[in-house]
């Protein structure tokens, strides 16, 4: 992935090339750079120049060096929100609906651009990732399917070749993965949801492969709309169960005590409050 520096073999030239690779998503967070000797050879620069470049990149927070392990791309996928605002998201259910509304619009834009701009290499990578998603779905491997789902959406963002859009999407997925919004495993437990989701991903994939931006935008928007509707239904049912349990407890029925205990257990898996606390995947 590294190009020989033909002219001006300075540390600044090395820094610029690696910066571009990180910014464009070619070099990903956590990825290990080649060893010093190999990287100097690939860039066609001296090892002292390479050391100066890596020191500048580390000072800028773009790479980290680990003694005995090598040099790695730093975790550059941050949050567009302060920690205080993220904390507020945790505690206010409305944030989930607003987050999904935002994702519906931004992912629709990304899908349309991906259909127009995806290169042949992009299309090969998208196909490989989608085939892995199908295989995980067939094996009923939730963990793998959820991980590949994130990779698929991330790759759609890369296919836009818009670096601001790509990094904004990655930041969105980071918030979801950290549990700021909803728990995707609860959506997949919803009747028929897993099959609906895989077909929605298939529709989006096929639209991008067909270079149909209008269909890609619709497919992406309808996918997120389905997630929003299902999340809202799950939360509503959880609220209904909680209210029903309280009514039963006040009724004086002999079943009141077991119901009250059952309500407390369900709160962590079905209740509305858990939906905003436990995150999983995009």
TORLO-648818 format. One line per 2 residues: their letters; for each residue x, y, z of C-alpha. Coordinates in pm, 1 decimal. Layout:
A = X Y Z; ...;
***
This chain:
XX = 0.0 0.0 0.0; 301.3 227.8 39.5;
XX = 443.2 412.6 -260.9; 808.5 487.9 -322.1;
XX = 882.8 854.5 -259.6; 1038.3 959.6 -587.0;
XX = 1137.7 1315.2 -496.6; 1197.4 1514.2 -179.6;
XX = 1277.9 1210.4 35.6; 1217.6 1382.3 367.5;
XX = 1036.8 1293.5 687.4; 759.6 1536.5 587.7;
XX = 696.4 1343.0 265.5; 667.7 1017.3 462.3;
XX = 432.7 1181.7 712.8; 207.0 1312.3 434.1;
XX = 179.2 971.4 269.8; 89.4 791.0 592.1;
XX = -154.2 1068.4 688.6; -333.5 1022.7 356.2;
XX = -355.9 646.3 408.4; -508.2 692.7 755.2;
XX = -746.8 967.4 641.6; -872.7 765.5 344.0;
XX = -929.3 456.5 557.0; -665.5 244.3 383.6;
XX = -474.8 217.6 710.4; -716.7 126.5 989.1;
XX = -707.2 176.9 1363.0; -498.1 -92.8 1532.0;
XX = -323.9 -202.4 1213.0; 47.3 -279.0 1251.2;
XX = 286.4 -99.0 1018.0; 563.4 -300.2 851.5;
XX = 892.3 -322.2 1040.4; 1133.9 -32.7 1011.4;
XX = 1363.5 -199.6 760.1; 1077.3 -313.7 535.0;
XX = 886.8 15.7 551.5; 1199.5 217.3 472.0;
XX = 1256.8 -5.8 169.9; 896.0 27.6 48.3;
XX = 905.4 406.6 80.6; 1261.7 421.6 -53.8;
XX = 1386.3 643.7 228.1; 1664.8 608.1 481.7;
XX = 1588.9 460.9 821.8; 1680.2 786.1 1006.0;
XX = 1427.0 972.9 790.2; 1164.8 706.7 860.2;
XX = 1231.6 727.1 1236.1; 1183.5 1104.3 1227.7;
XX = 856.3 1060.0 1036.6; 722.9 800.1 1278.4;
XX = 815.9 1020.8 1573.5; 620.2 1309.8 1417.6;
XX = 320.9 1084.7 1351.4; 328.8 956.9 1710.0;
XX = 342.6 1312.7 1843.4; 36.5 1391.0 1630.9;
XX = -149.8 1094.4 1780.1; -175.1 901.6 1453.3;
XX = 48.2 605.6 1544.2; 158.1 440.3 1866.6;
XX = 480.3 248.7 1927.8; 483.0 -55.9 2155.5;
XX = 816.2 -183.0 2273.9; 888.2 -526.0 2130.9;
XX = 569.4 -523.8 1919.0; 610.2 -250.5 1659.1;
XX = 424.4 60.0 1544.1; 46.6 62.1 1508.3;
XX = -212.9 298.7 1367.3; -373.1 478.4 1662.4;
XX = -744.2 460.5 1735.9; -845.6 762.7 1530.6;
XX = -1219.5 688.3 1527.6; -1335.6 928.8 1793.2;
XX = -1671.9 1072.3 1883.6; -1817.2 1389.5 1737.4;
XX = -1972.9 1451.5 2080.3; -1821.1 1539.8 2415.9;
XX = -1826.4 1287.3 2699.0; -2088.3 1498.5 2875.6;
XX = -2325.4 1483.5 2578.1; -2268.9 1109.7 2536.6;
XX = -2361.5 1071.4 2903.1; -2687.0 1255.1 2837.0;
XX = -2759.2 1021.0 2545.3; -2735.0 729.7 2788.7;
XX = -3007.6 869.6 3010.2; -3260.7 1007.7 2763.0;
XX = -3465.5 760.6 2553.8; -3540.2 1026.6 2289.1;
XX = -3175.0 1012.1 2187.9; -3225.0 666.5 2035.1;
XX = -3502.3 787.4 1803.8; -3298.8 1093.7 1702.9;
XX = -2988.6 881.8 1644.7; -3178.8 648.5 1413.3;
XX = -3335.0 943.8 1230.9; -2986.2 1083.2 1173.3;
XX = -2856.9 745.4 1055.9; -3149.1 705.1 816.7;
XX = -3059.1 1028.3 640.5; -2680.9 996.5 644.1;
XX = -2675.1 629.0 542.8; -2921.0 699.3 262.1;
XX = -2681.8 966.8 133.4; -2386.2 730.1 170.8;
XX = -2562.6 447.2 -13.1; -2645.2 672.7 -308.9;
XX = -2286.5 794.6 -333.8; -2152.4 441.0 -297.3;
XX = -2366.4 323.7 -589.4; -2224.6 604.3 -803.2;
XX = -1861.7 595.0 -691.3; -1770.8 238.3 -590.8;
XX = -1468.0 119.6 -786.7; -1422.0 -236.3 -905.8;
XX = -1198.7 -302.8 -605.6; -1469.9 -163.0 -375.9;
XX = -1728.4 -389.7 -535.9; -1505.9 -695.8 -486.7;
XX = -1459.9 -613.6 -117.1; -1831.2 -544.4 -70.3;
XX = -1914.3 -880.6 -227.7; -1669.2 -1066.6 -2.9;
XX = -1812.6 -902.6 309.8; -2173.1 -964.6 205.9;
XX = -2096.7 -1331.7 135.8; -1946.6 -1362.0 485.7;
XX = -2263.0 -1207.6 627.2; -2477.1 -1462.1 441.2;
XX = -2260.4 -1749.2 564.9; -2286.4 -1631.8 927.1;
XX = -2662.2 -1594.6 885.6; -2691.6 -1950.0 756.3;
XX = -2490.7 -2078.7 1055.9; -2707.1 -1879.8 1300.6;
XX = -2384.1 -1723.1 1425.7; -2515.7 -1401.7 1579.7;
XX = -2177.0 -1276.5 1700.8; -2013.6 -1313.4 1358.9;
XX = -2314.7 -1178.0 1170.2; -2328.8 -870.8 1395.8;
XX = -1955.9 -805.7 1347.8; -1977.6 -843.8 969.5;
XX = -2286.8 -621.3 967.3; -2076.0 -335.9 1105.8;
XX = -1803.0 -411.8 853.0; -2058.7 -404.1 570.0;
XX = -2198.5 -63.5 669.9; -1846.6 67.9 724.6;
XX = -1745.7 -46.8 377.7; -2047.0 125.0 220.6;
XX = -1914.9 443.6 381.2; -1571.0 381.6 230.8;
XX = -1728.8 333.1 -112.2; -1848.9 695.9 -102.0;
XX = -1487.7 815.1 -126.6; -1592.9 1106.6 93.1;
XX = -1356.1 1108.4 388.8; -1573.2 1331.5 609.4;
XX = -1877.7 1111.8 553.7; -1674.7 794.3 612.0;
XX = -1533.2 911.8 945.6; -1871.0 1049.0 1058.5;
XX = -2030.0 708.8 996.6; -1752.0 533.0 1186.3;
XX = -1809.4 764.9 1480.4; -2181.4 679.5 1470.2;
XX = -2108.4 307.4 1478.9; -1863.5 358.7 1766.1;
XX = -2137.3 515.7 1980.3; -2368.8 225.0 1907.1;
XX = -2103.2 -37.0 1979.5; -2025.8 128.0 2312.9;
XX = -2385.1 81.0 2427.3; -2501.5 440.3 2407.0;
XX = -2823.9 360.6 2225.0; -2992.3 20.9 2181.3;
XX = -2905.1 -346.0 2204.1; -2920.1 -499.7 1861.7;
XX = -2945.1 -854.5 1995.1; -3292.4 -766.6 2123.6;
XX = -3397.3 -662.8 1772.1; -3270.2 -990.8 1627.5;
XX = -3477.6 -1180.1 1884.7; -3788.8 -1008.9 1747.6;
XX = -4000.4 -1254.8 1539.7; -3881.3 -1261.8 1178.4;
XX = -3627.6 -982.0 1230.9; -3311.0 -1172.1 1135.2;
XX = -3450.1 -1273.2 798.3; -3587.9 -925.4 734.7;
XX = -3251.0 -769.2 814.2; -3050.7 -998.0 586.8;
XX = -3290.1 -928.3 299.7; -3257.4 -554.2 360.5;
XX = -2879.8 -586.1 342.5; -2915.6 -791.1 23.7;
XX = -3130.3 -520.3 -134.2; -2875.2 -251.5 -44.3;
XX = -2585.5 -462.7 -170.4; -2758.7 -537.5 -502.1;
XX = -2849.0 -171.8 -556.4; -2487.9 -64.4 -510.1;
XX = -2364.1 -341.9 -737.7; -2620.4 -237.3 -1001.0;
XX = -2499.4 124.4 -971.4; -2853.3 235.1 -892.1;
XX = -2823.5 531.1 -652.5; -3199.0 589.4 -618.7;
XX = -3266.1 227.9 -517.7; -2961.9 227.7 -287.2;
XX = -3087.6 538.0 -104.5; -3433.7 384.5 -59.8;
XX = -3290.4 51.5 56.1; -3070.6 219.7 318.5;
XX = -3350.5 446.3 443.4; -3600.1 161.3 471.3;
XX = -3345.3 -55.6 653.9; -3289.7 206.0 924.5;
XX = -3662.8 282.8 938.0; -3727.4 -86.0 1011.6;
XX = -3468.2 -83.2 1290.9; -3632.0 230.2 1436.2;
XX = -3983.7 83.4 1416.6; -3876.4 -245.9 1572.1;
XX = -3683.3 -71.0 1849.7; -3986.9 143.4 1928.2;
XX = -4214.7 -162.4 1935.8; -3980.3 -349.6 2170.1;
XX = -3958.6 -51.6 2403.7; -4336.3 -6.1 2399.8;
XX = -4399.1 -370.4 2481.1; -4148.9 -349.0 2764.5;
XX = -4329.0 -45.1 2905.0; -4664.3 -224.6 2876.6;
XX = -4526.9 -525.7 3064.9; -4392.9 -302.8 3341.5;
XX = -4725.3 -119.7 3380.4; -4921.7 -446.4 3375.9;
XX = -4697.3 -589.1 3648.0; -4756.0 -280.2 3863.3;
XX = -5132.7 -309.9 3816.5; -5121.2 -674.9 3914.1;
XX = -4914.3 -591.4 4222.5; -5175.7 -337.9 4336.5;
XX = -5469.0 -568.0 4265.3; -5408.3 -784.9 4568.8;
XX = -5412.0 -1096.0 4351.5; -5232.8 -1404.8 4487.0;
XX = -5023.5 -1388.6 4169.9; -4901.4 -1038.3 4252.0;
XX = -4574.2 -1132.6 4425.2; -4446.6 -1369.6 4153.6;
XX = -4551.0 -1118.1 3888.6; -4363.7 -841.8 4064.5;
XX = -4050.6 -1055.1 4084.6; -4089.8 -1156.0 3721.6;
XX = -4125.0 -792.8 3621.3; -3794.6 -711.0 3787.1;
XX = -3617.2 -989.1 3599.5; -3763.0 -885.9 3266.2;
XX = -3656.4 -527.5 3306.4; -3301.1 -612.5 3212.0;
XX = -3394.7 -796.9 2893.9; -3729.9 -662.1 2774.9;
XX = -3779.4 -332.7 2961.2; -3759.2 4.9 2796.1;
XX = -3480.4 127.9 3021.7; -3234.3 -144.8 2921.8;
XX = -3274.8 -57.1 2554.0; -3097.4 270.8 2601.1;
XX = -2812.3 127.1 2807.5; -2687.0 -182.8 2634.7;
XX = -2523.9 -145.9 2295.5; -2412.3 -404.7 2051.5;
XX = -2352.9 -346.0 1686.2; -2456.1 -128.3 1400.1;
***
